[in-house]
Amino acid sequence: MRLKPLTTCLLALVIMTSAGCGFHLQGSYSIPKELKVLSLQTQDEYSELSRLVSERLRLHNIRVQPVSQDLPRLTLIKDSLERSTLSLYNTGNVAEYELIYHVDFSVALPNKEAQKFTAEIRRDYQDDPRTALAKSREMNLLVKEMRAQAADYVIQTLASIEVN
């Protein structure tokens, strides 16, 4: 019988402690109200990265409007994927690659200069010529995951911008 009040007190203590230290669930960011309506500019609005960023903006209740001088502007400048060799087999074939996904973007507040940011995500990828089809599919999944992580980074950056 005395265990229930003790459990309630411990639960309340854990909740207050985690709220006081700034703990947030992964993916839940506090976007400044000045950035709740913005415009999104990109070279290719149908690219995978543009689609993912638009989806993340929608999930965080950020409305995307056409470009205007009065609105903050998120610009996806460039994204690229590089692949470098990390190791080789005895035969000289590549055994392991490093994939580097690079995204340049900027955020411009009304009547202020744009702030430029870079996201760089790296993953190791082991290659096996005997299973080329499976490895090709694995690489595509890795790149997709890297793009999703870059889109999350864009939203995280929006949450960290000082608007004053």
Helices and strands as residue ranges (DSSP letters): H 3-20, G 33-35, E 37-42, H 48-59, E 63-65, E 73-88, E 94-108, E 115-126, G 129-131, H 132-160
